[in-house]
């Protein structure tokens, strides 16, 4: 991809190979550069190349090599890419790159993932009667194939095994092996009975003539149960479903809910903590129709699901659905474009909908569905406000009030569990010079940079800009600095000073992959640790 906007167009190449639309090819572009190209259309022409060049009036280069034998997207995704390119005024190839997993993007040569195959042995029982087997051959069959018709090829290449293969009693073959295994972290009921208000919301969404539905459900109202019943409805109609969650940390919870109710074979996962190879495998599974339910974060909105019937965006108000680098897009905007393209339903779920979407619902552009009662009439949690301006309430800590310290100790003595939610990552909300008062801000967003003490960096939580912590102020030369506000790292520091108990941390800066997240959640769920400190993820 070239950044020059004038190159946002198609180029004509010639080939005698079996080229298909929506595949990658290796081409020469410009003077000598070899790059990946993405085929958008193919026109058959039986004339000689010179005749074709004469018609067009310029020299046509040949395609050097086919990268893909089959299309990596379908017609609906390509039309969606064109819609997105027009909507965001972005080069089409940039949109296509964003839609694809990194190992399939038409950019870096030699970066493609490969299909992983494993060798298996299969018994052809109908051929056994055609031969008289010796005792070693009989023993091998009885030991490994008495119950199973096929096994992984881990046996030594013995004479008996080779003899059975030569007789076509056992066949050795290769089978694709997927590198990602879905793990059920939590056990949920495999049956769901909706309450009357949930049933009403469910029927409202199904019967509404509008494609876009805003599900405004208070915390604890059972929106997930409604999601699952909606998914069941569309799966029974032979359609596929897509569920987006704002953070990777929420995927183990949603996946556990989904595979507690549906077959694990129906479910696929797409998010950034998968390795390139795992993401490649999941993408291919989805594209080949082996997966009908996909759970993922923002980028999963481009999942190549066939016959898409439903898109669910949980916590639709969350800023994580907006990408602010490369192609800047909102997963919600893309979902609306995709709904129009596929004629599928979109459910935007939240206890605190964005002002924009609530306004559209109030103005009858979206179907507004309200669930204002908690599931099973669970009592609302009691809330106690502590005035942070009253210094007398914060004798031992600037973060933990005397009342909060008392409540935590009381819960620990009763062996109860505690969740401490901190709304900020890092150590402090801002960093300033004590000499001249200069506050360090992001040069792009003009917002204060957060202090990440352990990483020795100042970071912008909007655009991800970062810089090293300065040792002296450029304005006045002072080496004395101060901070304002606090983040999760400061909370952890003060918690350790106040309480001599172990704790778990659920923070996107620390927990980078699925296994770490799952381990933390399982430990807390199994009461191996009674204190969980975390950012937004812990609210779920």
Secondary structure, 3 states (H helix, E strand, C coil): CCCCHHHCCCCCCECCCCCCCCCEEEEEECCCEEEEEECCCCCCCCCCHHHHHHHHCCCCCECCEECCCCCCCCHHHHHHHHHHHHHCCCCHHHHHHHHCCHHHCCCCCCCCCCCCEEEEEEECHHHHHHCCCCHHHHHHHHHHCCCCCEEECCCCCCHHHHHHHHCCCEEEEEEECCCCCCCCCCCCCCCCCCCHHHHHHHHHHHHCCCCEEEEEECCCCCHHHHHHHHHHHHHHCCCEEEEECCCHHHHHHHHHHHHHHCCHHHEEEECCCCCHHHHHHHHHHHHCCCCCEEEECHHHHHCCCCCEEEEEEECCCCHHHEECCCCCEEHHHHHHHHHHHHCCEEEEEECCCCHHHHHHHHCCCCEEEEECCCHHHCCCCCCCCCCCCCHHHCCCCCCCCHHHHHHHHHHHHCCCCEEEECCCCCCECEEEECCCCCECECCCCCCECEEEHHHCEEECCCCCCEEECCCCCCCCCCCCEEEECCCHHHHHHHHHHHCCCCCEEECCCCCCCHHHHHHHHHHHHCCCCCEEEECHHHHC
